[in-house]
Amino acid sequence: MALQIARSLIVALVLTHGVLVLADVAQRAHGTGEVIAYGLCAIPLLGFQAVLPFLSYQQWKSVCRVSAFFFVAGATYLVVAFGGANWNGLAGPLAGSALLLLTGIRAWSVFVLVVAVLPVRAMAHESPLLPSIGLALASGLGGLLVLGLARLTHLVSEAWASRAEAARRAVVSERLRFSMDLHDLLGFSLSSIALKSELIYRLVPSRPDQARKEIDEILDISRQALSDVRLVARGYRGMSLESETSSVQSVLDSLGVVVHVDIRCGSLPPAVDTVLATAVREGVTNALKHAHVRHVTIRVVDEREKVRLVMANDGVAGPAAGPHCSDGSGLTNLASRFDVIGGHIDTEVRDDGWFRLVCEVPLAISLGSGRPAS
């Protein structure tokens, strides 16, 4: 609405000014033919000046803008030269065109020159000076009004464009958050379900009781995954490092993987707790997907200003087979989560087949940001 009002005011200002000029000319003209003749010259000129504020002239080259102004100025003074002082009212829109098309000190110099021409011309023709000064002031005011309204339209247009871009970025950011959360949640859950299903297939003939126990665990994992997906859809998912470590330890134990857990940190801020829990889940998911894992180590230490998480697993065939070299986006997503709260991650694949994931989070920065990592 503001943009439409500003544009309407510009058109109304220029066209009203033109109507007043034509009415003044009609009063003093020597015949209708003269009014029609000069009107046919002035109307296209006024129309161009009314449309000028809506054009994307800011993208024009400097020489094009100067040429456009001199074309408008030449047409204006041509009408004035043949039509006489009655057409001096066209100086107002011309002054506005100078401020729109030209830049810097040159624009204001030409603006002053256009306004000053009116009293100078009156003195040269020995006409009354006071009316010419009043007309000059009115022309200058009209030019400033055209400039102000044109700037208003451009600012409103830019504001709407910025608003649309912000909305687009918000949608992209939300889609990225949702995809990252789904990857982190379902990657571990589905990997666990697949491995446990293979285990159940082998246990059913010989150990049906153990198979039923594994089925119960699969049901628990499935329910938890469904609950996590619902939390993601609602916009926020908090996770606990302690509960996540306990969960992955249970899954790894059932798969015959030896797990060593050493957590020596107190109560953590929610953002830190969530991002470290996500790191544990992603590390275990990578170990299950990309290595023949037999041993996993999870160590968390509170080191004064920061918390340090170290995860390691064996079973990596070589550097080229490391999780960090896989086609997945898990570690990339994890790195972006740590970036949000001022942390960082490092990965290493050693020659003995061990993969090492190191995550560090500065507590002071995390507490200051107050932003969740989900």
C-alpha positions as CSV (number, residue, x, y, z in Angstrom):
1,M,0.0,0.0,0.0
2,A,2.8,2.4,0.9
3,L,4.4,1.8,-2.5
4,Q,1.2,2.3,-4.4
5,I,0.5,5.6,-2.5
6,A,4.0,6.9,-3.2
7,R,3.8,6.1,-6.9
8,S,0.3,7.7,-7.1
9,L,1.5,10.9,-5.4
10,I,4.4,11.2,-7.9
11,V,2.1,10.8,-10.9
12,A,-0.5,13.2,-9.4
13,L,2.2,15.8,-8.6
14,V,3.7,15.8,-12.1
15,L,0.4,15.6,-13.9
16,T,-1.2,18.3,-11.7
17,H,1.8,20.5,-12.3
18,G,1.3,20.0,-16.1
19,V,-2.4,20.7,-15.9
20,L,-1.7,23.9,-14.1
21,V,0.8,24.9,-16.7
22,L,-1.6,24.1,-19.6
23,A,-4.4,26.0,-17.8
24,D,-2.1,29.1,-17.5
25,V,-1.1,28.8,-21.1
26,A,-4.7,28.5,-22.2
27,Q,-5.5,31.8,-20.5
28,R,-2.8,33.7,-22.2
29,A,-2.6,32.0,-25.5
30,H,-3.7,33.7,-28.7
31,G,-5.8,30.8,-29.9
32,T,-6.8,27.2,-29.3
33,G,-4.4,26.0,-32.0
34,E,-1.5,27.3,-30.2
35,V,-2.5,25.6,-27.0
36,I,-3.0,22.3,-28.8
37,A,0.3,22.6,-30.6
38,Y,2.4,23.3,-27.5
39,G,0.3,20.9,-25.4
40,L,1.2,18.0,-27.8
41,C,4.8,18.8,-27.2
42,A,4.5,19.2,-23.4
43,I,2.3,16.2,-22.6
44,P,4.8,13.5,-23.7
45,L,7.5,15.3,-21.8
46,L,5.4,15.4,-18.6
47,G,4.5,11.8,-19.1
48,F,8.2,10.8,-19.3
49,Q,8.9,12.8,-16.2
50,A,6.0,11.1,-14.4
51,V,7.3,7.7,-15.3
52,L,11.0,8.4,-14.7
53,P,10.9,7.7,-10.9
54,F,9.6,4.2,-11.6
55,L,12.4,3.3,-14.0
56,S,15.4,1.3,-12.9
57,Y,17.6,4.2,-13.9
58,Q,20.1,3.5,-11.0
59,Q,21.4,0.6,-13.2
60,W,21.9,2.8,-16.2
61,K,25.5,3.8,-17.1
62,S,26.5,7.3,-16.2
63,V,26.6,8.4,-19.9
64,C,23.0,7.1,-20.4
65,R,21.7,9.0,-17.4
66,V,23.4,12.3,-18.5
67,S,22.1,11.8,-22.0
68,A,18.5,11.2,-20.8
69,F,18.6,14.3,-18.7
70,F,19.9,16.5,-21.6
71,F,17.2,15.1,-23.8
72,V,14.5,16.1,-21.2
73,A,16.2,19.5,-20.6
74,G,16.4,20.1,-24.4
75,A,12.8,19.3,-25.0
76,T,11.7,21.4,-22.0
77,Y,13.6,24.5,-23.0
78,L,12.6,24.0,-26.6
79,V,8.9,24.3,-25.6
80,V,9.8,27.3,-23.4
81,A,11.7,29.0,-26.2
82,F,8.9,28.8,-28.7
83,G,6.0,29.0,-26.2
84,G,7.3,31.8,-24.1
85,A,7.4,32.4,-20.4
86,N,4.0,30.8,-19.9
87,W,5.8,27.4,-20.1
88,N,8.2,28.2,-17.3
89,G,6.2,25.9,-15.0
90,L,7.9,22.9,-16.8
91,A,11.0,23.8,-14.8
92,G,9.7,22.0,-11.7
93,P,9.6,18.5,-13.1
94,L,12.9,19.2,-14.9
95,A,14.5,20.1,-11.6
96,G,13.3,16.8,-10.1
97,S,14.7,14.9,-13.2
98,A,18.1,16.5,-12.6
99,L,18.1,15.1,-9.0
100,L,17.0,11.7,-10.2
101,L,19.2,11.2,-13.2
102,L,22.4,12.9,-12.1
103,T,24.5,12.1,-9.1
104,G,26.6,13.9,-6.4
105,I,27.4,17.6,-6.6
106,R,26.6,17.7,-10.3
107,A,22.9,16.8,-9.6
108,W,22.5,19.7,-7.1
109,S,24.4,22.1,-9.3
110,V,22.2,21.5,-12.2
111,F,19.1,21.6,-9.9
112,V,20.2,25.1,-8.7
113,L,20.9,26.2,-12.3
114,V,17.5,25.0,-13.5
115,V,15.7,26.9,-10.7
116,A,17.9,30.0,-11.2
117,V,17.2,30.2,-14.9
118,L,13.7,31.5,-14.3
119,P,14.6,34.8,-12.5
120,V,17.6,35.3,-14.8
121,R,15.4,34.9,-17.8
122,A,12.9,37.4,-16.3
123,M,15.7,40.0,-15.8
124,A,16.9,39.4,-19.4
125,H,13.5,40.1,-20.8
126,E,12.9,43.0,-18.3
127,S,9.9,41.1,-16.9
128,P,8.6,41.5,-13.3
129,L,11.2,39.8,-11.0
130,L,9.0,38.9,-8.0
131,P,6.6,36.5,-9.9
132,S,9.7,34.7,-11.4
133,I,11.3,34.3,-8.0
134,G,8.0,32.8,-6.7
135,L,7.9,30.5,-9.7
136,A,11.5,29.5,-9.1
137,L,10.8,28.6,-5.5
138,A,7.7,26.6,-6.5
139,S,9.7,24.8,-9.1
140,G,12.5,24.0,-6.7
141,L,9.9,22.7,-4.1
142,G,8.3,20.6,-6.8
143,G,11.6,19.1,-7.8
144,L,12.4,18.2,-4.2
145,L,9.0,16.6,-3.8
146,V,9.6,14.5,-6.9
147,L,12.9,13.4,-5.5
148,G,11.6,12.6,-2.0
149,L,8.7,10.6,-3.4
150,A,10.9,8.8,-5.8
151,R,13.3,7.8,-3.1
152,L,10.3,6.7,-1.0
153,T,9.2,4.3,-3.8
154,H,12.7,2.9,-4.1
155,L,13.1,2.4,-0.4
156,V,9.7,0.7,-0.1
157,S,10.6,-1.5,-3.1
158,E,13.9,-2.4,-1.5
159,A,12.3,-3.1,1.8
160,W,9.8,-5.5,0.2
161,A,12.6,-7.2,-1.7
162,S,14.6,-7.6,1.5
163,R,11.5,-8.9,3.3
164,A,11.0,-11.5,0.5
165,E,14.7,-12.5,0.6
166,A,14.6,-12.8,4.4
167,A,11.5,-15.0,4.1
168,R,13.2,-17.2,1.5
169,R,16.3,-17.5,3.6
170,A,14.2,-18.5,6.6
171,V,12.5,-21.2,4.6
172,V,15.9,-22.5,3.4
173,S,17.3,-22.4,6.9
174,E,14.3,-24.3,8.3
175,R,14.6,-26.9,5.6
176,L,18.3,-27.4,6.4
177,R,17.5,-27.6,10.1
178,F,14.8,-30.2,9.5
179,S,17.0,-32.3,7.1
180,M,19.9,-32.2,9.6
181,D,17.8,-33.3,12.5
182,L,16.2,-36.1,10.5
183,H,19.7,-37.3,9.4
184,D,21.0,-37.3,12.9
185,L,17.9,-39.0,14.3
186,L,17.0,-41.6,11.7
187,G,20.6,-42.4,10.7
188,F,21.3,-43.9,14.1
189,S,17.9,-45.4,14.7
190,L,17.6,-47.1,11.3
191,S,21.2,-48.4,11.5
192,S,20.4,-49.9,14.9
193,I,17.2,-51.4,13.6
194,A,18.9,-52.9,10.6
195,L,21.8,-54.4,12.6
196,K,19.4,-55.8,15.3
197,S,17.2,-57.3,12.7
198,E,20.1,-59.2,11.3
199,L,21.0,-60.3,14.8
200,I,17.4,-61.5,15.4
201,Y,17.5,-63.4,12.1
202,R,20.5,-65.4,13.4
203,L,19.1,-65.8,16.9
204,V,15.6,-67.1,16.0
205,P,16.5,-70.8,15.3
206,S,18.8,-71.3,18.3
207,R,17.9,-68.6,20.9
208,P,14.3,-67.5,20.6
209,D,14.2,-65.9,24.0
210,Q,17.1,-63.6,23.2
211,A,15.5,-62.8,19.8
212,R,12.3,-61.7,21.6
213,K,14.4,-59.4,23.8
214,E,16.1,-57.9,20.8
215,I,12.6,-57.4,19.2
216,D,11.5,-55.5,22.3
217,E,14.6,-53.2,21.9
218,I,13.8,-52.6,18.3
219,L,10.3,-51.6,19.3
220,D,11.7,-49.2,21.8
221,I,14.1,-47.7,19.3
222,S,11.2,-47.3,16.8
223,R,9.0,-45.5,19.3
224,Q,11.9,-43.2,20.3
225,A,12.6,-42.4,16.6
226,L,8.9,-41.6,16.0
227,S,8.9,-39.4,19.1
228,D,12.1,-37.6,18.0
229,V,10.6,-37.0,14.5
230,R,7.5,-35.4,16.0
231,L,9.8,-33.1,18.1
232,V,11.7,-32.1,15.0
233,A,8.4,-31.2,13.3
234,R,7.5,-29.0,16.2
235,G,10.7,-27.0,15.8
236,Y,12.9,-27.9,18.7
237,R,14.5,-31.1,19.9
238,G,16.5,-31.2,23.1
239,M,18.8,-34.1,23.8
240,S,20.7,-35.3,26.8
241,L,24.4,-36.4,26.6
242,E,23.9,-38.9,29.5
243,S,20.7,-40.5,28.1
244,E,22.1,-40.6,24.6
245,T,25.3,-42.3,25.7
246,S,23.3,-44.8,27.7
247,S,21.2,-45.5,24.6
248,V,24.1,-46.1,22.2
249,Q,25.9,-48.1,24.8
250,S,22.9,-50.5,25.1
251,V,22.7,-50.8,21.3
252,L,26.5,-51.5,20.9
253,D,26.5,-54.0,23.8
254,S,23.7,-56.0,22.1
255,L,25.8,-56.1,18.9
256,G,28.8,-57.4,20.7
257,V,30.8,-54.2,20.6
258,V,33.0,-53.4,23.6
259,V,32.2,-49.9,24.8
260,H,34.2,-47.8,27.2
261,V,32.5,-44.7,28.5
262,D,34.2,-42.0,30.6
263,I,32.1,-38.9,31.3
264,R,33.6,-36.4,33.7
265,C,31.6,-33.2,33.4
266,G,28.9,-31.6,35.5
267,S,25.6,-30.1,34.4
268,L,25.8,-28.7,30.9
269,P,23.8,-25.8,29.3
270,P,21.0,-27.2,27.1
271,A,22.7,-26.1,23.9
272,V,26.0,-27.8,24.8
273,D,24.2,-30.9,26.1
274,T,22.2,-31.3,22.9
275,V,25.1,-30.7,20.5
276,L,27.4,-33.2,22.4
277,A,24.6,-35.8,22.4
278,T,24.2,-35.3,18.7
279,A,27.9,-35.8,18.2
280,V,27.8,-39.1,20.1
281,R,24.9,-40.3,18.0
282,E,26.6,-39.3,14.8
283,G,29.9,-40.9,15.8
284,V,28.2,-44.2,16.6
285,T,26.2,-44.0,13.4
286,N,29.4,-43.6,11.4
287,A,31.1,-46.4,13.2
288,L,28.2,-48.8,12.5
289,K,27.9,-47.7,8.9
290,H,31.5,-47.3,7.8
291,A,33.6,-49.7,9.9
292,H,33.7,-53.2,11.1
293,V,33.7,-51.9,14.7
294,R,34.6,-54.0,17.7
295,H,35.6,-51.4,20.2
296,V,34.2,-47.9,20.9
297,T,35.5,-45.3,23.3
298,I,33.5,-42.3,24.5
299,R,35.2,-39.7,26.7
300,V,33.8,-36.3,27.8
301,V,35.9,-34.0,30.0
302,D,35.1,-30.5,31.4
303,E,38.3,-28.5,30.8
304,R,37.6,-25.2,32.6
305,E,36.3,-22.9,29.8
306,K,35.3,-25.7,27.4
307,V,34.0,-29.2,27.2
308,R,35.9,-31.8,25.1
309,L,34.4,-34.9,23.6
310,V,36.6,-37.7,22.2
311,M,35.1,-40.6,20.4
312,A,37.2,-43.4,18.9
313,N,36.4,-46.7,17.1
314,D,38.3,-49.4,15.4
315,G,37.6,-51.4,12.3
316,V,38.4,-48.8,9.7
317,A,40.1,-50.4,6.7
318,G,42.2,-47.3,6.0
319,P,42.2,-43.6,5.6
320,A,40.2,-43.8,2.4
321,A,37.5,-45.7,4.2
322,G,37.1,-43.3,7.1
323,P,33.8,-41.7,7.9
324,H,35.0,-38.3,7.1
325,C,35.6,-39.4,3.5
326,S,32.2,-40.9,3.0
327,D,29.5,-39.5,0.7
328,G,27.2,-38.7,3.7
329,S,26.7,-35.3,5.1
330,G,26.6,-36.3,8.8
331,L,30.0,-34.8,9.9
332,T,29.3,-31.7,7.7
333,N,26.0,-31.2,9.5
334,L,27.7,-31.8,12.9
335,A,30.4,-29.2,12.1
336,S,27.7,-26.6,11.3
337,R,26.0,-27.4,14.6
338,F,29.2,-26.7,16.6
339,D,29.8,-23.5,14.6
340,V,26.5,-22.1,15.8
341,I,27.7,-22.2,19.4
342,G,31.3,-21.4,18.8
343,G,32.7,-24.9,18.9
344,H,34.5,-27.1,16.3
345,I,35.3,-30.7,15.4
346,D,38.3,-32.6,14.2
347,T,38.6,-36.0,12.7
348,E,41.5,-38.4,12.3
349,V,42.0,-41.9,10.8
350,R,45.1,-43.6,12.1
351,D,47.2,-46.2,10.4
352,D,46.1,-48.9,12.9
353,G,42.5,-48.6,11.7
354,W,41.1,-46.4,14.5
355,F,38.9,-43.4,13.7
356,R,39.0,-40.5,16.2
357,L,36.4,-37.7,16.4
358,V,37.2,-34.7,18.7
359,C,34.6,-32.1,19.5
360,E,35.2,-29.0,21.6
361,V,32.7,-26.4,22.8
362,P,33.6,-23.2,24.8
363,L,31.1,-22.9,27.6
364,A,31.2,-19.1,27.8
365,I,30.3,-18.6,24.2
366,S,27.6,-21.3,24.3
367,L,26.0,-19.7,27.4
368,G,26.2,-16.2,25.8
369,S,24.6,-17.3,22.5
370,G,21.6,-19.0,24.1
371,R,20.9,-20.7,20.8
372,P,19.9,-24.3,20.7
373,A,21.9,-26.6,18.4
374,S,18.9,-28.4,17.0
